[in-house]
Amino acid sequence: MTDDARQDDDPVVRPGTPSFQCLADECGAMCCRNPYRVDLGENEVIRLARQVDVSEVLDERASMVLMLQPEGDACALLGDDLRCGAYEVRPNGCRDYPFHLESEAGQPPRVVRDLACPGFVGPPMSESEYIALVDSLNRRSEMD
């Protein structure tokens, strides 16, 4: 296996990983479709309520979660144009996608990417871009 092939199949993000570029017009909004679940903290619900009627998009049975469209195949906020209907106030899980922090006991957190997302086509991520990504994910995880 070549280093390039290994890197394309490796979910762990590090400097040199292809950078992310959203391909919304090409991917069919995979990030907003099943099986993804977006849990929301109180601050995220407040932020979301600035733009949408949260009673129409939240499921509160177990926790505050973005609801699916009636067809059950996409987020309630996903528009026909495959764009988010509340992009400016979207939850942290949506802001962070396709990345998330993964923690194991006794180990520093690491950034992983969703390999189902086709958007890892940009130039290799520099060390400073990687550090900025980690800082951003850490800040958002501490917010809620």
C-alpha positions, 0 to 999 in steps of 0.5 A: 500500500502506498503512503498516499493510499494509506492516507486516503483511507486513514480517518486520523487527521494530521498535517499532510492530510488532504484539506477539506473543501465542501462539495455540496453540489456533488455529494448530495449533502451526505453530512445532513442525511442518516445515520448522522445525529446532531445532539444540541447543547442549551447554547446551541438551541438558543443560537438556532432559535434566533433563525428558526422555530426550534419547535419544528426542528428539534426532537426532545424525546431523549435529548435535544436533537435535530429532527429529520424531515418527514421522509426520514432521510435528512435533517429538517434544516436541509433545503431542496437546494441541499443547503442548510436553512440555518447555516449562520446559526448551525449547531457545533456538530454541523460546524465541525463536520466532517471532523470530530475530536476522539478521546481515549483514556490517558491519550491526548485527543485526536482529530478524525474525519468522516471518510464518507465525506468526499470533500478531502480533495484540497492541498495537504493540510499544513501544520498551522492549519492543523493546529488551527483546526484542533484549536477550533474543535477544542473551543467548540467542545468546551462551549457546550 
